[in-house]
Amino acid sequence: MAKKETFGIVISNKMDKTVIVIEKKPIAHKKYGKIVSRTNKYYVDDPGNACKIGDKVKIEETRPMSKYKRWKIIQLIK
């Protein structure tokens, strides 16, 4: 099974070796067709504490590392 990959923006880096990444995606409303922005929040593994708030990152799904952390950073885009 292929691993899921997505892009997002770092919104918090207060934890050690973990950042919170938010993914925004536009979706059309089922009934009215208006484009609505939906967001997902992911806890992402950042072993080097390299990410800063506002950085754009590419993340990949991985095995569970803790209660909430199931993603890891592949690439730091800035």
Phi, psi and omega per residue, in radians:
M1 nan 2.335 -3.121
A2 -1.262 2.534 3.108
K3 -1.427 2.472 3.125
K4 -1.328 2.462 3.066
E5 -2.258 2.546 3.110
T6 -2.708 2.944 3.094
F7 -1.930 2.640 3.107
G8 -2.824 3.109 -3.129
I9 -2.084 2.346 3.140
V10 -1.258 2.203 3.117
I11 -1.958 -0.252 3.117
S12 -2.677 2.392 3.061
N13 -2.334 0.558 -3.066
K14 -1.315 -0.401 -3.116
M15 -1.508 2.746 3.109
D16 -1.397 2.173 3.107
K17 1.097 0.355 3.117
T18 -2.491 2.419 3.022
V19 -2.235 2.757 3.049
I20 -1.847 2.198 -3.102
V21 -2.028 2.366 3.110
I22 -1.918 2.370 3.118
E23 -2.000 2.151 3.088
K24 -1.868 2.305 3.091
K25 -2.401 2.340 3.112
P26 -1.393 2.328 3.137
I27 -2.327 2.439 3.097
A28 -1.362 2.360 3.084
H29 -1.113 2.397 -3.042
K30 -1.075 -0.736 -3.060
K31 -1.558 -0.772 -2.980
Y32 -1.739 -0.290 3.086
G33 1.421 -0.060 3.129
K34 -1.189 2.475 3.112
I35 -1.335 2.128 -3.117
V36 -2.073 2.442 -3.138
S37 -1.542 2.172 3.072
R38 -1.929 2.531 -3.122
T39 -2.183 2.561 2.995
N40 -2.203 2.447 3.136
K41 -1.956 2.249 -3.112
Y42 -2.149 2.441 2.963
Y43 -1.572 2.145 -2.964
V44 -2.142 2.426 3.105
D45 -1.291 2.226 3.112
D46 -2.297 1.413 -2.984
P47 -1.067 -0.504 -3.107
G48 -1.690 0.061 -3.055
N49 0.891 0.759 -3.047
A50 -1.535 -0.377 -3.013
C51 -1.444 2.494 3.048
K52 -1.998 2.839 3.110
I53 -1.115 2.308 3.137
G54 1.688 -0.164 3.116
D55 -1.214 2.491 3.030
K56 -1.632 2.298 -3.074
V57 -2.313 2.704 3.002
K58 -1.839 2.223 -3.075
I59 -2.130 2.740 -3.099
E60 -2.336 2.475 3.107
E61 -1.208 2.499 -3.121
T62 -2.533 -3.071 3.121
R63 -1.138 2.741 3.090
P64 -1.111 2.214 3.131
M65 -1.788 -0.400 3.087
S66 -2.775 -2.904 -3.076
K67 -1.033 -0.697 -3.095
Y68 -2.008 -0.352 -2.985
K69 -1.457 1.966 3.141
R70 -2.356 0.274 -3.124
W71 -2.304 2.700 3.060
K72 -2.362 2.716 -3.117
I73 -1.426 2.267 3.057
I74 -1.679 -0.778 -3.016
Q75 -2.549 2.375 3.055
L76 -1.713 1.984 -3.028
I77 -1.624 -0.494 -3.086
K78 1.290 nan nan
